[in-house]
Amino acid sequence: MNYITLLGLAAATLTTISFLPQLLTVIKTKSTKDISLATFVIFCVGIFLWLMYGIAIKDAPVIAANAVTFILAGIILFYKLKFK
């Protein structure tokens, strides 16, 4: 594994886990009133497209980051719709 791949994996890890505190807060409080529905819908679509792009170019950091981010953001979006 070269240093560019490691750099990508480090960036992917940090940006992906940045959603974890928000997700835990949403699950704990059952509140999503301060989260924009439009923002999360657009974000989830964008992350899904990045995931498809990563799969198409066979880039592990892009695939891993966007797969996990899509799941985390998707759960937040689910809660946003559920508690609306």
Order of alpha helices (4+ residues) and beta strands (2+ residues): alpha-alpha-alpha-alpha
